[in-house]
Amino acid sequence: MIFPLGGLVLGALLGAYRAKSRGGNTADMAQYGAVYAMILGVIGLFIMIIITRMYA
C-alpha cells in the first residue's frame, strides 16, 4: 500500500517543482503536480502488484 501513496506524494512534489523551475504560476504547479502524481501513483500500483504476486 505504501508504493502507490508514495508515488502520489512524490509525483505531486516533483511535478510542482518542475513547473516552478520552468516559471509556472500556481495553476501550472497544480496541473503538473496532479499529472505527475497520477503517473507515479500508477507506477507504484504496478510495483505493488508485482511484489504481491511474487510473494503470494
N, C-alpha and C positions, 0 to 999 in steps of 0.2 A: 504493500500500500504506500510505502514511502517513495517509491520511484516516480509514480505519476504526480504526486503532490510536490515532490522536489523539482520535477520538471516544470510544473506550473509556476512555482515561485522563481526558480532560476530563469525561466523564459521571460517572465514579466520584468524582472530586473535587467536582464540582458537587452531586451527589446527597448525598454525605456532609456537605458544608457546609450544604445546605438542611435536612437532618434535624437537624443540630446547632443551627442557628439556631431551629428550632421546638421545641427542648428534648428531642430524642430521645436515647435511650441508644445503646449500641454496636450492638445488633441493628437498631435503626431506621436507623442510619447505614449499616450493611452492606446492608440491603434497598434503601434509597433509592439508594445507590451502584450496586448491581447493576442496578436498573431503568433508571436514567439512563444507565449505561454501555451497556446493550443498545440503548436508543433512539438515542443519539448514534452508536453503532457502526454501526447500520443506515443512519442518515442519511449517515454518512461513506462507507459502501459504495456507496450510490446516487450520491453525488457522484463517487466514483472511477469508477464505471461510465459516467457521463455524460461525464466528461473523457476517458476512454479511447475512447469511441465517437466523440467529436468529432475526435480526432486520429489515428484509425486508418484 
